[in-house]
Amino acid sequence: MKMKFLITMSALGIALQFTPIARSQDEDQGGRGGRWEKRLANLSPEERQKVQAAHRKAMQEPSVQAAREKMRQAHKEFHDTMHAAMLKADPSIQPILNKIPAPNRRGS
């Protein structure tokens, strides 16, 4: 009974870890651009252009680039820690985890 619970919880952990990736691709039709466009949908074309230009300029700021890199590192650390904890909880899932493709990240 205890083993069944551990396996169920491990499977749930895996599913929850990858659910946001799968859901966002469905909603966005394959990427982040769709989500960004939905957020800007209620703006006029001129307002949208101003926001996009300000976003591009802000992304060039060293402080923003540093914060983005910290965010990427934190995400990687979380993923690695979760992976190790799942293996600790149930080492037999290693072959299952090997079947899961690595996330496709731009710029990493």
Secondary structure, DSSP 8 states (H G I E B T S, - for coil): -HHHHHHHHHHHHHHHHHHHHHHHHHHHTSSHHHHHHHHTTTS-HHHHHHHHHHHHHHHTSHHHHHHHHHHHHHHHHHHHHHHHHHHHH-GGGHHHHHHS-----TT-
